[in-house]
């Protein structure tokens, strides 16, 4: 059974194992936890062993705009609706904001369209070295 929480102080770094598959320099579990705790809103999905199997975070000015930088579900838990529930929960927390944006690869756009999102142009800059401890 999967349960969800937005209390990031109830999450410890050792619960955040196995994420960022394929990243050239994945952040440490401690840095990952710091991101979740520093976010405007974050939600994690936990399995029966209290292992985090999915997470989403949102950063925001708290007035009009928000951005969802990360959504990830561990590969062995994908296809079970966990990601959809995480997105629903974080969007619920953003109901009173004017805009909620995220960037994703083109092949993922249909996934987000089912939440009412639409493709918009965007730009980005990545400093991969900042991910290392």
N, CA, C and O atoms as CSV, one atom per row, in Angstrom:
chain,resi,resn,atom,element,x,y,z
A,1,UNK,N,N,0.850,-1.188,0.000
A,1,UNK,CA,C,0.000,0.000,0.000
A,1,UNK,C,C,0.891,1.246,0.000
A,1,UNK,O,O,1.885,1.311,0.724
A,2,UNK,N,N,0.532,2.205,-0.800
A,2,UNK,CA,C,1.278,3.460,-0.907
A,2,UNK,C,C,0.546,4.533,-0.112
A,2,UNK,O,O,-0.673,4.672,-0.206
A,3,UNK,N,N,1.305,5.285,0.668
A,3,UNK,CA,C,0.732,6.431,1.371
A,3,UNK,C,C,1.535,7.673,0.978
A,3,UNK,O,O,2.671,7.566,0.516
A,4,UNK,N,N,0.946,8.828,1.163
A,4,UNK,CA,C,1.532,10.089,0.714
A,4,UNK,C,C,1.648,11.047,1.889
A,4,UNK,O,O,0.801,11.071,2.782
A,5,UNK,N,N,2.712,11.832,1.867
A,5,UNK,CA,C,2.852,12.874,2.878
A,5,UNK,C,C,3.500,14.099,2.267
A,5,UNK,O,O,4.318,14.002,1.352
A,6,UNK,N,N,3.115,15.259,2.793
A,6,UNK,CA,C,3.778,16.508,2.411
A,6,UNK,C,C,4.590,17.060,3.578
A,6,UNK,O,O,5.038,18.206,3.540
A,7,UNK,N,N,4.777,16.249,4.609
A,7,UNK,CA,C,5.592,16.621,5.759
A,7,UNK,C,C,7.028,16.162,5.508
A,7,UNK,O,O,7.378,15.019,5.804
A,8,UNK,N,N,7.844,17.037,4.972
A,8,UNK,CA,C,9.209,16.668,4.611
A,8,UNK,C,C,10.115,16.513,5.828
A,8,UNK,O,O,11.218,15.978,5.709
A,9,UNK,N,N,9.668,16.970,6.993
A,9,UNK,CA,C,10.456,16.758,8.205
A,9,UNK,C,C,10.270,15.339,8.738
A,9,UNK,O,O,10.991,14.911,9.639
A,10,UNK,N,N,9.307,14.615,8.183
A,10,UNK,CA,C,9.117,13.211,8.536
A,10,UNK,C,C,9.930,12.290,7.623
A,10,UNK,O,O,9.919,11.072,7.797
A,11,UNK,N,N,10.630,12.872,6.659
A,11,UNK,CA,C,11.431,12.108,5.697
A,11,UNK,C,C,12.906,12.264,6.050
A,11,UNK,O,O,13.360,13.357,6.387
A,12,UNK,N,N,13.639,11.175,5.971
A,12,UNK,CA,C,15.086,11.187,6.220
A,12,UNK,C,C,15.828,10.858,4.930
A,12,UNK,O,O,15.273,10.223,4.032
A,13,UNK,N,N,17.067,11.287,4.841
A,13,UNK,CA,C,17.864,11.105,3.632
A,13,UNK,C,C,17.988,9.641,3.228
A,13,UNK,O,O,17.979,9.333,2.036
A,14,UNK,N,N,18.104,8.737,4.190
A,14,UNK,CA,C,18.287,7.319,3.844
A,14,UNK,C,C,17.043,6.693,3.222
A,14,UNK,O,O,17.107,5.567,2.727
A,15,UNK,N,N,15.916,7.398,3.238
A,15,UNK,CA,C,14.698,6.918,2.573
A,15,UNK,C,C,14.689,7.263,1.086
A,15,UNK,O,O,13.815,6.799,0.354
A,16,UNK,N,N,15.636,8.061,0.634
A,16,UNK,CA,C,15.663,8.579,-0.737
A,16,UNK,C,C,16.711,7.851,-1.571
A,16,UNK,O,O,17.663,8.469,-2.047
A,17,UNK,N,N,16.545,6.566,-1.748
A,17,UNK,CA,C,17.508,5.763,-2.496
A,17,UNK,C,C,16.953,5.370,-3.854
A,17,UNK,O,O,15.764,5.081,-3.991
A,18,UNK,N,N,17.831,5.362,-4.863
A,18,UNK,CA,C,17.475,4.838,-6.168
A,18,UNK,C,C,16.939,5.844,-7.167
A,18,UNK,O,O,16.529,5.459,-8.262
A,19,UNK,N,N,16.930,7.117,-6.820
A,19,UNK,CA,C,16.384,8.119,-7.721
A,19,UNK,C,C,17.461,8.683,-8.658
A,19,UNK,O,O,18.650,8.421,-8.476
A,20,UNK,N,N,17.040,9.444,-9.644
A,20,UNK,CA,C,17.905,10.132,-10.604
A,20,UNK,C,C,18.657,9.140,-11.497
A,20,UNK,O,O,19.835,9.326,-11.803
A,21,UNK,N,N,17.960,8.100,-11.900
A,21,UNK,CA,C,18.532,7.097,-12.800
A,21,UNK,C,C,18.929,7.763,-14.110
A,21,UNK,O,O,18.136,8.482,-14.718
A,22,UNK,N,N,20.148,7.520,-14.534
A,22,UNK,CA,C,20.632,8.064,-15.802
A,22,UNK,C,C,21.183,9.471,-15.726
A,22,UNK,O,O,21.686,9.984,-16.726
A,23,UNK,N,N,21.105,10.105,-14.582
A,23,UNK,CA,C,21.669,11.449,-14.449
A,23,UNK,C,C,23.188,11.348,-14.495
A,23,UNK,O,O,23.755,10.398,-13.955
A,24,UNK,N,N,23.857,12.308,-15.127
A,24,UNK,CA,C,25.322,12.243,-15.202
A,24,UNK,C,C,25.993,12.406,-13.834
A,24,UNK,O,O,27.067,11.851,-13.605
A,25,UNK,N,N,25.380,13.150,-12.941
A,25,UNK,CA,C,25.927,13.357,-11.593
A,25,UNK,C,C,24.749,13.555,-10.648
A,25,UNK,O,O,24.403,14.691,-10.324
A,26,UNK,N,N,24.124,12.457,-10.197
A,26,UNK,CA,C,22.934,12.612,-9.348
A,26,UNK,C,C,23.269,13.293,-8.027
A,26,UNK,O,O,24.364,13.118,-7.492
A,27,UNK,N,N,22.328,14.067,-7.505
A,27,UNK,CA,C,22.566,14.703,-6.202
A,27,UNK,C,C,22.612,13.643,-5.106
A,27,UNK,O,O,22.025,12.570,-5.245
A,28,UNK,N,N,23.302,13.946,-4.037
A,28,UNK,CA,C,23.346,13.041,-2.887
A,28,UNK,C,C,21.956,12.966,-2.262
A,28,UNK,O,O,21.103,13.816,-2.519
A,29,UNK,N,N,21.739,11.953,-1.449
A,29,UNK,CA,C,20.463,11.831,-0.748
A,29,UNK,C,C,20.247,13.014,0.188
A,29,UNK,O,O,19.115,13.462,0.369
A,30,UNK,N,N,21.319,13.522,0.780
A,30,UNK,CA,C,21.210,14.677,1.673
A,30,UNK,C,C,20.805,15.932,0.895
A,30,UNK,O,O,19.975,16.717,1.352
A,31,UNK,N,N,21.401,16.107,-0.285
A,31,UNK,CA,C,21.047,17.264,-1.108
A,31,UNK,C,C,19.615,17.133,-1.617
A,31,UNK,O,O,18.881,18.119,-1.678
A,32,UNK,N,N,19.220,15.925,-1.980
A,32,UNK,CA,C,17.852,15.661,-2.421
A,32,UNK,C,C,16.864,16.045,-1.323
A,32,UNK,O,O,15.865,16.715,-1.584
A,33,UNK,N,N,17.147,15.618,-0.095
A,33,UNK,CA,C,16.273,15.952,1.026
A,33,UNK,C,C,16.235,17.462,1.257
A,33,UNK,O,O,15.174,18.018,1.539
A,34,UNK,N,N,17.377,18.123,1.140
A,34,UNK,CA,C,17.413,19.583,1.310
A,34,UNK,C,C,16.531,20.278,0.277
A,34,UNK,O,O,15.863,21.263,0.591
A,35,UNK,N,N,16.528,19.770,-0.950
A,35,UNK,CA,C,15.663,20.337,-1.996
A,35,UNK,C,C,14.199,20.172,-1.610
A,35,UNK,O,O,13.416,21.120,-1.687
A,36,UNK,N,N,13.835,18.963,-1.193
A,36,UNK,CA,C,12.437,18.720,-0.826
A,36,UNK,C,C,12.015,19.607,0.338
A,36,UNK,O,O,10.930,20.189,0.314
A,37,UNK,N,N,12.858,19.713,1.346
A,37,UNK,CA,C,12.521,20.533,2.517
A,37,UNK,C,C,12.512,22.020,2.198
A,37,UNK,O,O,11.790,22.781,2.842
A,38,UNK,N,N,13.292,22.445,1.227
A,38,UNK,CA,C,13.346,23.854,0.859
A,38,UNK,C,C,12.304,24.276,-0.160
A,38,UNK,O,O,12.222,25.453,-0.511
A,39,UNK,N,N,11.517,23.341,-0.631
A,39,UNK,CA,C,10.509,23.634,-1.643
A,39,UNK,C,C,9.279,24.312,-1.037
A,39,UNK,O,O,8.995,24.165,0.152
A,40,UNK,N,N,8.573,25.040,-1.861
A,40,UNK,CA,C,7.303,25.647,-1.456
A,40,UNK,C,C,6.321,24.557,-1.049
A,40,UNK,O,O,5.603,24.690,-0.057
A,41,UNK,N,N,6.296,23.477,-1.828
A,41,UNK,CA,C,5.452,22.323,-1.519
A,41,UNK,C,C,6.111,21.089,-2.125
A,41,UNK,O,O,6.613,21.132,-3.249
A,42,UNK,N,N,6.108,20.009,-1.389
A,42,UNK,CA,C,6.639,18.739,-1.873
A,42,UNK,C,C,5.779,17.621,-1.312
A,42,UNK,O,O,5.216,17.737,-0.224
A,43,UNK,N,N,5.687,16.539,-2.070
A,43,UNK,CA,C,4.929,15.371,-1.648
A,43,UNK,C,C,5.768,14.148,-1.979
A,43,UNK,O,O,6.385,14.075,-3.041
A,44,UNK,N,N,5.786,13.194,-1.067
A,44,UNK,CA,C,6.459,11.923,-1.327
A,44,UNK,C,C,5.452,10.792,-1.194
A,44,UNK,O,O,4.470,10.884,-0.458
A,45,UNK,N,N,5.727,9.725,-1.930
A,45,UNK,CA,C,4.962,8.482,-1.830
A,45,UNK,C,C,5.840,7.472,-1.107
A,45,UNK,O,O,7.004,7.280,-1.459
A,46,UNK,N,N,5.270,6.829,-0.095
A,46,UNK,CA,C,6.013,5.859,0.711
A,46,UNK,C,C,5.374,4.480,0.602
A,46,UNK,O,O,4.151,4.351,0.552
A,47,UNK,N,N,6.222,3.446,0.565
A,47,UNK,CA,C,5.699,2.086,0.555
A,47,UNK,C,C,5.533,1.588,1.991
A,47,UNK,O,O,5.729,2.347,2.940
A,48,UNK,N,N,5.176,0.326,2.148
A,48,UNK,CA,C,4.934,-0.244,3.478
A,48,UNK,C,C,6.173,-0.259,4.365
A,48,UNK,O,O,6.062,-0.322,5.589
A,49,UNK,N,N,7.355,-0.202,3.749
A,49,UNK,CA,C,8.610,-0.184,4.501
A,49,UNK,C,C,9.116,1.229,4.757
A,49,UNK,O,O,10.261,1.408,5.170
A,50,UNK,N,N,8.278,2.239,4.517
A,50,UNK,CA,C,8.635,3.660,4.668
A,50,UNK,C,C,9.739,4.084,3.711
A,50,UNK,O,O,10.446,5.053,3.988
A,51,UNK,N,N,9.901,3.398,2.612
A,51,UNK,CA,C,10.837,3.800,1.573
A,51,UNK,C,C,10.121,4.777,0.646
A,51,UNK,O,O,8.992,4.523,0.224
A,52,UNK,N,N,10.767,5.881,0.332
A,52,UNK,CA,C,10.194,6.824,-0.625
A,52,UNK,C,C,10.304,6.193,-2.009
A,52,UNK,O,O,11.397,5.870,-2.472
A,53,UNK,N,N,9.161,6.025,-2.657
A,53,UNK,CA,C,9.140,5.408,-3.989
A,53,UNK,C,C,8.794,6.413,-5.080
A,53,UNK,O,O,8.838,6.090,-6.267
A,54,UNK,N,N,8.447,7.638,-4.673
A,54,UNK,CA,C,8.150,8.696,-5.627
A,54,UNK,C,C,8.124,10.036,-4.912
A,54,UNK,O,O,7.889,10.112,-3.706
A,55,UNK,N,N,8.369,11.090,-5.677
A,55,UNK,CA,C,8.335,12.431,-5.084
A,55,UNK,C,C,8.044,13.459,-6.163
A,55,UNK,O,O,8.245,13.220,-7.354
A,56,UNK,N,N,7.570,14.599,-5.715
A,56,UNK,CA,C,7.371,15.766,-6.571
A,56,UNK,C,C,7.643,16.989,-5.712
A,56,UNK,O,O,7.382,16.984,-4.509
A,57,UNK,N,N,8.167,18.032,-6.332
A,57,UNK,CA,C,8.332,19.280,-5.584
A,57,UNK,C,C,7.942,20.463,-6.453
A,57,UNK,O,O,7.970,20.403,-7.682
A,58,UNK,N,N,7.577,21.540,-5.770
A,58,UNK,CA,C,7.151,22.767,-6.431
A,58,UNK,C,C,7.820,23.940,-5.725
A,58,UNK,O,O,7.841,24.016,-4.497
A,59,UNK,N,N,8.361,24.843,-6.516
A,59,UNK,CA,C,8.886,26.085,-5.967
A,59,UNK,C,C,7.947,27.205,-6.406
A,59,UNK,O,O,7.319,27.120,-7.461
A,60,UNK,N,N,7.856,28.246,-5.596
A,60,UNK,CA,C,6.862,29.280,-5.874
A,60,UNK,C,C,7.194,30.570,-5.150
A,60,UNK,O,O,7.925,30.588,-4.159
A,61,UNK,N,N,6.627,31.657,-5.680
A,61,UNK,CA,C,6.684,32.921,-4.952
A,61,UNK,C,C,5.561,32.984,-3.924
A,61,UNK,O,O,5.518,33.901,-3.104
A,62,UNK,N,N,4.659,32.020,-3.964
A,62,UNK,CA,C,3.562,31.963,-3.010
A,62,UNK,C,C,2.445,32.947,-3.286
A,62,UNK,O,O,1.494,33.044,-2.510
A,63,UNK,N,N,2.551,33.680,-4.387
A,63,UNK,CA,C,1.554,34.692,-4.716
A,63,UNK,C,C,0.869,34.366,-6.041
A,63,UNK,O,O,-0.351,34.214,-6.095
A,64,UNK,N,N,1.652,34.259,-7.099
A,64,UNK,CA,C,1.066,34.056,-8.427
A,64,UNK,C,C,1.666,32.902,-9.229
A,64,UNK,O,O,0.966,32.294,-10.038
A,65,UNK,N,N,2.931,32.593,-9.025
A,65,UNK,CA,C,3.588,31.653,-9.919
A,65,UNK,C,C,4.256,30.496,-9.177
A,65,UNK,O,O,4.664,30.615,-8.021
A,66,UNK,N,N,4.350,29.377,-9.887
A,66,UNK,CA,C,5.028,28.204,-9.343
A,66,UNK,C,C,5.688,27.447,-10.491
A,66,UNK,O,O,5.339,27.613,-11.659
A,67,UNK,N,N,6.645,26.618,-10.117
A,67,UNK,CA,C,7.368,25.793,-11.073
A,67,UNK,C,C,7.565,24.417,-10.451
A,67,UNK,O,O,7.938,24.303,-9.283
A,68,UNK,N,N,7.316,23.381,-11.230
A,68,UNK,CA,C,7.533,22.006,-10.776
A,68,UNK,C,C,8.813,21.502,-11.428
A,68,UNK,O,O,8.811,21.170,-12.613
A,69,UNK,N,N,9.909,21.441,-10.668
A,69,UNK,CA,C,11.161,20.997,-11.267
A,69,UNK,C,C,11.329,19.480,-11.318
A,69,UNK,O,O,11.933,18.967,-12.260
A,70,UNK,N,N,10.815,18.758,-10.339
A,70,UNK,CA,C,11.085,17.318,-10.263
A,70,UNK,C,C,9.827,16.516,-9.973
A,70,UNK,O,O,9.042,16.851,-9.085
A,71,UNK,N,N,9.658,15.462,-10.733
A,71,UNK,CA,C,8.692,14.392,-10.466
A,71,UNK,C,C,9.400,13.111,-10.834
A,71,UNK,O,O,9.891,12.962,-11.954
A,72,UNK,N,N,9.454,12.188,-9.899
A,72,UNK,CA,C,10.095,10.912,-10.213
A,72,UNK,C,C,9.469,9.804,-9.373
A,72,UNK,O,O,9.166,9.981,-8.194
A,73,UNK,N,N,9.288,8.666,-10.016
A,73,UNK,CA,C,8.828,7.451,-9.365
A,73,UNK,C,C,9.858,6.380,-9.679
A,73,UNK,O,O,10.290,6.246,-10.824
A,74,UNK,N,N,10.252,5.616,-8.668
A,74,UNK,CA,C,11.233,4.558,-8.895
A,74,UNK,C,C,10.744,3.615,-9.992
A,74,UNK,O,O,9.554,3.307,-10.057
A,75,UNK,N,N,11.650,3.157,-10.850
A,75,UNK,CA,C,11.254,2.331,-11.994
A,75,UNK,C,C,10.348,1.148,-11.635
A,75,UNK,O,O,9.399,0.858,-12.363
A,76,UNK,N,N,10.626,0.473,-10.542
A,76,UNK,CA,C,9.828,-0.703,-10.180
A,76,UNK,C,C,8.432,-0.351,-9.667
A,76,UNK,O,O,7.613,-1.245,-9.453
A,77,UNK,N,N,8.153,0.931,-9.468
A,77,UNK,CA,C,6.829,1.371,-8.997
A,77,UNK,C,C,6.076,2.187,-10.055
A,77,UNK,O,O,4.974,2.669,-9.793
A,78,UNK,N,N,6.654,2.341,-11.224
A,78,UNK,CA,C,5.979,3.096,-12.278
A,78,UNK,C,C,4.796,2.305,-12.835
A,78,UNK,O,O,4.765,1.077,-12.763
A,79,UNK,N,N,3.838,3.023,-13.385
A,79,UNK,CA,C,2.660,2.396,-13.976
A,79,UNK,C,C,1.582,2.031,-12.971
A,79,UNK,O,O,0.636,1.321,-13.312
A,80,UNK,N,N,1.710,2.502,-11.740
A,80,UNK,CA,C,0.738,2.187,-10.689
A,80,UNK,C,C,-0.088,3.402,-10.282
A,80,UNK,O,O,-0.866,3.327,-9.332
A,81,UNK,N,N,0.072,4.527,-10.993
A,81,UNK,CA,C,-0.693,5.729,-10.669
A,81,UNK,C,C,-0.060,6.608,-9.603
A,81,UNK,O,O,-0.656,7.604,-9.193
A,82,UNK,N,N,1.133,6.258,-9.149
A,82,UNK,CA,C,1.793,7.037,-8.104
A,82,UNK,C,C,2.150,8.424,-8.613
A,82,UNK,O,O,1.903,9.414,-7.923
A,83,UNK,N,N,2.719,8.516,-9.795
A,83,UNK,CA,C,3.070,9.815,-10.369
A,83,UNK,C,C,1.854,10.702,-10.548
A,83,UNK,O,O,1.901,11.896,-10.253
A,84,UNK,N,N,0.772,10.127,-11.026
A,84,UNK,CA,C,-0.457,10.902,-11.212
A,84,UNK,C,C,-0.965,11.453,-9.885
A,84,UNK,O,O,-1.393,12.605,-9.810
A,85,UNK,N,N,-0.917,10.640,-8.849
A,85,UNK,CA,C,-1.378,11.110,-7.537
A,85,UNK,C,C,-0.466,12.210,-7.003
A,85,UNK,O,O,-0.944,13.175,-6.406
A,86,UNK,N,N,0.833,12.074,-7.213
A,86,UNK,CA,C,1.762,13.119,-6.784
A,86,UNK,C,C,1.467,14.432,-7.504
A,86,UNK,O,O,1.444,15.491,-6.875
A,87,UNK,N,N,1.241,14.371,-8.818
A,87,UNK,CA,C,0.928,15.584,-9.580
A,87,UNK,C,C,-0.382,16.184,-9.091
A,87,UNK,O,O,-0.463,17.393,-8.874
A,88,UNK,N,N,-1.403,15.364,-8.915
A,88,UNK,CA,C,-2.698,15.876,-8.428
A,88,UNK,C,C,-2.538,16.613,-7.093
A,88,UNK,O,O,-3.108,17.686,-6.890
A,89,UNK,N,N,-1.766,16.028,-6.204
A,89,UNK,CA,C,-1.596,16.635,-4.880
A,89,UNK,C,C,-0.844,17.959,-4.931
A,89,UNK,O,O,-1.212,18.904,-4.234
A,90,UNK,N,N,0.198,18.040,-5.743
A,90,UNK,CA,C,0.944,19.297,-5.798
A,90,UNK,C,C,0.140,20.368,-6.549
A,90,UNK,O,O,0.217,21.546,-6.201
A,91,UNK,N,N,-0.619,19.981,-7.557
A,91,UNK,CA,C,-1.457,20.960,-8.252
A,91,UNK,C,C,-2.589,21.457,-7.351
A,91,UNK,O,O,-3.003,22.611,-7.460
A,92,UNK,N,N,-3.079,20.618,-6.485
A,92,UNK,CA,C,-4.110,21.040,-5.520
A,92,UNK,C,C,-3.557,22.159,-4.629
A,92,UNK,O,O,-4.268,23.105,-4.289
A,93,UNK,N,N,-2.288,22.036,-4.262
A,93,UNK,CA,C,-1.659,23.067,-3.422
A,93,UNK,C,C,-1.429,24.365,-4.189
A,93,UNK,O,O,-1.139,25.398,-3.584
A,94,UNK,N,N,-1.554,24.322,-5.512
A,94,UNK,CA,C,-1.313,25.502,-6.344
A,94,UNK,C,C,-2.594,26.060,-6.962
A,94,UNK,O,O,-2.530,26.885,-7.873
A,95,UNK,N,N,-3.729,25.631,-6.488
A,95,UNK,CA,C,-5.008,26.040,-7.086
A,95,UNK,C,C,-5.213,27.546,-7.137
A,95,UNK,O,O,-5.873,28.036,-8.054
A,96,UNK,N,N,-4.674,28.290,-6.194
A,96,UNK,CA,C,-4.906,29.729,-6.145
A,96,UNK,C,C,-3.829,30.535,-6.851
A,96,UNK,O,O,-3.849,31.765,-6.807
A,97,UNK,N,N,-2.899,29.865,-7.493
A,97,UNK,CA,C,-1.830,30.558,-8.205
A,97,UNK,C,C,-2.207,30.757,-9.671
A,97,UNK,O,O,-2.955,29.962,-10.239
A,98,UNK,N,N,-1.693,31.807,-10.270
A,98,UNK,CA,C,-1.969,32.111,-11.673
A,98,UNK,C,C,-1.346,31.093,-12.608
A,98,UNK,O,O,-2.007,30.624,-13.535
A,99,UNK,N,N,-0.080,30.740,-12.383
A,99,UNK,CA,C,0.591,29.841,-13.317
A,99,UNK,C,C,1.404,28.789,-12.580
A,99,UNK,O,O,2.004,29.050,-11.537
A,100,UNK,N,N,1.404,27.603,-13.152
A,100,UNK,CA,C,2.253,26.501,-12.708
A,100,UNK,C,C,2.937,25.965,-13.953
A,100,UNK,O,O,2.281,25.441,-14.853
A,101,UNK,N,N,4.238,26.096,-14.002
A,101,UNK,CA,C,4.995,25.681,-15.178
A,101,UNK,C,C,5.921,24.524,-14.831
A,101,UNK,O,O,6.300,24.333,-13.676
A,102,UNK,N,N,6.271,23.766,-15.845
A,102,UNK,CA,C,7.308,22.756,-15.726
A,102,UNK,C,C,7.913,22.543,-17.101
A,102,UNK,O,O,7.297,22.841,-18.125
A,103,UNK,N,N,9.114,22.028,-17.104
A,103,UNK,CA,C,9.782,21.677,-18.351
A,103,UNK,C,C,9.895,20.167,-18.411
A,103,UNK,O,O,10.176,19.520,-17.402
A,104,UNK,N,N,9.677,19.600,-19.593
A,104,UNK,CA,C,9.827,18.160,-19.764
A,104,UNK,C,C,10.191,17.872,-21.214
A,104,UNK,O,O,10.023,18.716,-22.094
A,105,UNK,N,N,10.684,16.687,-21.437
A,105,UNK,CA,C,10.971,16.265,-22.797
A,105,UNK,C,C,9.668,16.133,-23.567
A,105,UNK,O,O,8.618,15.871,-22.980
A,106,UNK,N,N,9.735,16.316,-24.896
A,106,UNK,CA,C,8.537,16.314,-25.737
A,106,UNK,C,C,7.717,15.036,-25.578
A,106,UNK,O,O,6.488,15.087,-25.611
A,107,UNK,N,N,8.376,13.896,-25.407
A,107,UNK,CA,C,7.629,12.639,-25.301
A,107,UNK,C,C,6.832,12.525,-23.993
A,107,UNK,O,O,5.967,11.658,-23.871
A,108,UNK,N,N,7.117,13.388,-23.025
A,108,UNK,CA,C,6.372,13.379,-21.767
A,108,UNK,C,C,5.198,14.353,-21.761
A,108,UNK,O,O,4.387,14.330,-20.835
A,109,UNK,N,N,5.096,15.200,-22.769
A,109,UNK,CA,C,4.025,16.195,-22.793
A,109,UNK,C,C,2.625,15.590,-22.711
A,109,UNK,O,O,1.781,16.138,-22.001
A,110,UNK,N,N,2.338,14.483,-23.406
A,110,UNK,CA,C,0.987,13.908,-23.276
A,110,UNK,C,C,0.639,13.501,-21.844
A,110,UNK,O,O,-0.525,13.566,-21.446
A,111,UNK,N,N,1.623,13.091,-21.084
A,111,UNK,CA,C,1.387,12.736,-19.679
A,111,UNK,C,C,0.835,13.936,-18.916
A,111,UNK,O,O,-0.123,13.799,-18.156
A,112,UNK,N,N,1.429,15.100,-19.110
A,112,UNK,CA,C,1.018,16.292,-18.372
A,112,UNK,C,C,-0.238,16.939,-18.946
A,112,UNK,O,O,-0.925,17.676,-18.239
A,113,UNK,N,N,-0.546,16.678,-20.203
A,113,UNK,CA,C,-1.765,17.231,-20.794
A,113,UNK,C,C,-3.009,16.752,-20.063
A,113,UNK,O,O,-3.997,17.484,-19.991
A,114,UNK,N,N,-2.983,15.539,-19.520
A,114,UNK,CA,C,-4.167,15.021,-18.825
A,114,UNK,C,C,-4.465,15.774,-17.526
A,114,UNK,O,O,-5.523,15.587,-16.926
A,115,UNK,N,N,-3.533,16.621,-17.094
A,115,UNK,CA,C,-3.748,17.462,-15.908
A,115,UNK,C,C,-4.147,18.884,-16.301
A,115,UNK,O,O,-4.218,19.771,-15.450
A,116,UNK,N,N,-4.405,19.096,-17.582
A,116,UNK,CA,C,-4.808,20.408,-18.065
A,116,UNK,C,C,-3.646,21.288,-18.496
A,116,UNK,O,O,-3.848,22.452,-18.842
A,117,UNK,N,N,-2.445,20.754,-18.478
A,117,UNK,CA,C,-1.280,21.531,-18.900
A,117,UNK,C,C,-1.184,21.519,-20.419
A,117,UNK,O,O,-1.700,20.624,-21.088
A,118,UNK,N,N,-0.509,22.537,-20.944
A,118,UNK,CA,C,-0.291,22.602,-22.391
A,118,UNK,C,C,1.155,23.000,-22.648
A,118,UNK,O,O,1.817,23.608,-21.808
A,119,UNK,N,N,1.613,22.642,-23.821
A,119,UNK,CA,C,2.991,22.946,-24.199
A,119,UNK,C,C,3.181,24.454,-24.326
A,119,UNK,O,O,2.346,25.147,-24.907
A,120,UNK,N,N,4.289,24.956,-23.776
A,120,UNK,CA,C,4.674,26.354,-23.906
A,120,UNK,C,C,6.169,26.396,-24.198
A,120,UNK,O,O,6.893,25.471,-23.831
A,121,UNK,N,N,6.638,27.448,-24.849
A,121,UNK,CA,C,8.073,27.533,-25.109
A,121,UNK,C,C,8.843,27.745,-23.809
A,121,UNK,O,O,8.306,28.280,-22.839
A,122,UNK,N,N,10.080,27.328,-23.798
A,122,UNK,CA,C,10.892,27.508,-22.608
A,122,UNK,C,C,12.377,27.466,-22.938
A,122,UNK,O,O,12.788,27.054,-24.023
A,123,UNK,N,N,13.138,27.890,-21.999
A,123,UNK,CA,C,14.592,27.892,-22.118
A,123,UNK,C,C,15.155,27.421,-20.792
A,123,UNK,O,O,14.482,27.496,-19.764
A,124,UNK,N,N,16.383,26.936,-20.812
A,124,UNK,CA,C,16.991,26.481,-19.574
A,124,UNK,C,C,18.506,26.477,-19.660
A,124,UNK,O,O,19.085,26.505,-20.746
A,125,UNK,N,N,19.124,26.443,-18.512
A,125,UNK,CA,C,20.577,26.380,-18.375
A,125,UNK,C,C,20.879,25.363,-17.299
A,125,UNK,O,O,20.261,25.388,-16.235
A,126,UNK,N,N,21.827,24.462,-17.558
A,126,UNK,CA,C,22.162,23.432,-16.582
A,126,UNK,C,C,23.634,23.534,-16.195
A,126,UNK,O,O,24.508,23.563,-17.062
A,127,UNK,N,N,23.904,23.588,-14.909
A,127,UNK,CA,C,25.247,23.534,-14.349
A,127,UNK,C,C,25.353,22.173,-13.646
A,127,UNK,O,O,25.111,22.069,-12.443
A,128,UNK,N,N,25.713,21.142,-14.400
A,128,UNK,CA,C,25.724,19.778,-13.878
A,128,UNK,C,C,26.638,19.632,-12.667
A,128,UNK,O,O,26.352,18.818,-11.789
A,129,UNK,N,N,27.705,20.378,-12.593
A,129,UNK,CA,C,28.608,20.288,-11.471
A,129,UNK,C,C,27.971,20.654,-10.143
A,129,UNK,O,O,28.435,20.211,-9.092
A,130,UNK,N,N,26.911,21.460,-10.175
A,130,UNK,CA,C,26.248,21.858,-8.947
A,130,UNK,C,C,25.536,20.689,-8.272
A,130,UNK,O,O,25.176,20.786,-7.098
A,131,UNK,N,N,25.326,19.591,-8.987
A,131,UNK,CA,C,24.657,18.425,-8.420
A,131,UNK,C,C,25.580,17.628,-7.503
A,131,UNK,O,O,25.117,16.897,-6.627
A,132,UNK,N,N,26.870,17.772,-7.708
A,132,UNK,CA,C,27.816,17.018,-6.891
A,132,UNK,C,C,27.961,17.658,-5.516
A,132,UNK,O,O,27.812,18.868,-5.352
A,133,UNK,N,N,28.253,16.818,-4.545
A,133,UNK,CA,C,28.313,17.294,-3.154
A,133,UNK,C,C,29.376,18.302,-2.900
A,133,UNK,O,O,29.522,18.773,-1.772
